[in-house]
Amino acid sequence: MASEERSGGARIALVTGATRGIGLATARGLAELGFVVLVGARDASKGEEVVRSMVEEGLDAHLLELDITDERQVRRAAETIDRRYAHLDVLVNNAAVKLEFHPSPPSAAPLSLVRETFETNVFATMVVIQAMLPLLRRADAARVVNLSSGLGSLGLATTPGSRYRDRPLLSYNVAKAAVNSLTVQFANELRDTPIKFNAVDPGYTNTGMTRNTGSRTAEQAAAVVVRLATIPPDGPNGGFFDEDGEVPW
C-alpha cells in the first residue's frame, strides 16, 4: 500500500472495475506509461492479486477497495486518495454490468433488471465522478474516460444494415446511451477548465461480460481507453470514440 505522504509530481490514475478484462488491461496500460495506478476493486482479495502481479512486474499499483454502488464507500475512497495523493489525474469509469444478452426483447424486459443496470452503469458512475471531481480539479489537466458501447449509439441503432439495429436491449443499451449523455453534461459544465471528459466504445471484446464471445482482446480494447486518458491539451472534449475515431451519438 502507498504511504500516507502526499505524492509530489506523480501522476495518479484510478480505474474502476480493474480486476479483470478491459479494466485490468487499462490499469496495466496506464501503469506502463508511468502512472501510479489505483486498482478499483469491489472484491479486495481479487484486487490484491492484481496489485501483487503488477508490482512483481515493476508497475506502481495499489489497491483501492471500491464498490461503486456503495456511495459511502465511494466517498471514503475519495478521502483516501485525497489523504495519500491530494489529487487525481485520470479517472476511468470502467465498472459496469450487463444483465441481459441478445436476444432479449425490450417488450419483455423486467423493470427490476433495468433499474439494477442503471444503478451501476449510470447512477453509480455519476456518484464516482462527483466524488472525485474535487481531486480532478487539483490536477494540472485531468482526464475522465467513461466506458460506453456502440450499443449505446442512437445513430448506429437507427442505421439500416447496422448490426446494432438488430440488437435491441432495454437495460444495457439505454444505460450506455445515458452514459454518453452524462459525459456530455460534465464536459459542458467543465469546458472552461483543463479537465476533459470523453466516452469510449472499446468494441466487442472477449471478456466475461460478453461470455468470452468477443472478437477483440482486452488489450486491444484498452488501447483506445488509454489514448483518451492521456490526450494533450488540444485533444477532444465531450466526444464519443472508438479506435477508428468518432462514433455517432
N, C-alpha and C positions, 0 to 999 in steps of 0.2 A: 504494500500500500504506500501511497505517497505520504510524505511528511506533512505536518501541519503548516510548514512555512510556505508563504506565497511565492509562486514562481516568478522569475524575472521576465526574460523575453521569450519564454516558452510559448509555443502555440498549442492551445488546448482544444481538443475536439471531443464531443460527446456523440456517440452513435447509439440510438435506442434499438432494442432487439438485436443485440450484436453477438449473440452466442451461436448463430448458425446462418447459413445461406448468404443472402446479399448483405445483411448487416455485418456479419463476420468478415466477409471479403472487403467491405468498405472500411471497417476498422483496421484491417491489415494494410490496406492501400494507403490510408492516411498516416498510419504509423511508419510505413516505409518512406514517407515523404518528410518524416521528422516531427510529426505531431505527437504530443502526449495524448494518448487516446484513452478516453473513459469508456469502458465496455459496459453499456447499459444492459442489465440482465435482470429479468424477473426471477429467475432461478439462480440463487447465489452460487450453488455448487457448480452449475454449468459455467457460470461466469468465471469462477475461479480457475476452472480447467482451461478456458480460453486464454485467460490472462497468463497463466503459467506457461502455456505453449508459446505465446507471443514473446514473453520475456526471455524464454530459452532461445528464441531466435534473435535476441538482441533488440527487440522493439520495446518502446516505452508505453506500456499498457497498464491500466489499473481498473479494478472492479468498481462499478457504481451500481449498487443494488437498486433496481428501478422497475417497478410495475407501473406503467404509465396510466393505468386505470385507477390507481390509488392516489388521489390528489394530495393527501398528506405526505405520502412517500415522495411524490414529485417535488413538493416544497422542501422536504428535508434534503433531497438530492441537490437542489439549487443552493441550499445553505452550505452543504458540504463542498461544492465547487467554489463557492464564494470564500469559504474559510481556507481552502487549500491553494486556490489559484487566483482568486479575485476577479477573474474574467473568463469568457468563453469565446473562442474564435470561430468555431464551427459547430453547428447543431445539425445532425442528420436524423430526421424523424422517419425511421425505418419500421419500427414496431407496428404490426398490423395483424389482422385476422382475415381469413376467407372461410366462411362457414357454409358456402354453397358452391356447387360445381355444375357446369353445363352438362346436360340440360336441366334447368331449374326455372320453370315458367314464373315470371313475375306475378301472374294471377294467383299462383298457389303459394307464394312466399309467406311464411308466418311472420307476423309483426314482431314477435319476440326476437326472431333471428335478425331482422333489420335493425331493431333497437340495439341489440348486442354488438352488431357490426359498427354502427355509428358511435357507440360508446367508446370503442377502442380506436377506430380508424379516424374519426373526426373529433369528437369531444375531447378525448384524452390528448390527442395531438395539439389541440388548441391550448389545453392546460399546460402542456410542456413548454410550448412557445412562450406563453405569458409568464411562466415561472422563470424561464431562462433569459428573458429579454433584458432585464437589468444587467446581467452578466455580459450579454452580447453587445450592449451599448458601450461597455467599458473597453471592448477590443478595438483595435485600430480600424479594422474593416471586416466585420463578422459576416459569415455566410450561413444561410439556413437552406437546407435541401429537404424537401418533402417528397417521400416516395409515393408516387402515384401509379397510374397504369394506363395503357392505351384503352383499356376497357372503360375508363372514366372520361374518354373524349367524346363529346357530343357530336363533333364533326365526323369522326371516324364511324360512330354508331349510326349516322344518318347518310353515309355514303354508299350508294348502291354497289354491290360487289365486294364490299369490305367484309373481312372475316369478323370484325367487331359487331357488325349489324346482326350477325347470326348467333350472337352470344349474349342475349339479354339476361342480366342478373339484377334483381331488385335491390339487394343489400350492398354487395361489393362494388358494383359499377356505379351506383348512385353515390355511395360513400366516397369513392375516389374522385368523382366529379365535384363533390363538396370539398375535398382536399385541394383540388385545383383552385376552387373559388376562394378558400381561406388563404391560400398562397398569395393570390392577387390582392386580397384585402390588406394583409400585413405589408406587402410590398408597396402598396399605395400609401399607407399610413407613414411608412418609414422611407419613402423615396428621397427625402432630402437629407438622409443620413448615409453613412458609408455601408450600412447593412444591406445585404441583398438576399432576397427570397426567390427561390425557383422550385418548380416541381419537375420530377424526373419520371419518365417511363423507362424502366430497366429492361423491358422486353420479357418474352415468355421464357422464364428461367427455370432450370432444373433444380427445384428446391422442394422442401416438404410442403410448402403452400400450394404447389402445383402437382402434388403427389408424384414428384420426380418425373414428370412427363415433359418438362420444358426442353427447348432446343438449344438453350444458351447456358453457359456455366455461370456460377455466381461471380466469378472474377470478371467475366465479360460484362455482366450487368453492373457490377460495382464501378467499373471504369468510368462510366458516364456520371455516376454519383460523385466520385472523387473529383472529376473535372469541374463539375458545377460547384463543388465545395471549395475550390481553390481558384476561382476565376479572378482576373485582375480587376482593378477599379473601373475600367471601362467595359466590364462584362455585363451581361444581361441582368435584368431585374424584373420579377413578376412574369416569368416565362415558363413554358412547358416544353421539355426537351427529351429526346432520346439520343442515341449515339450518332444519328444522322443529321440532327438539327432540331428545328422547332416541330412540335406536334400540334395539330389543330385542337383548339379547345372543344 
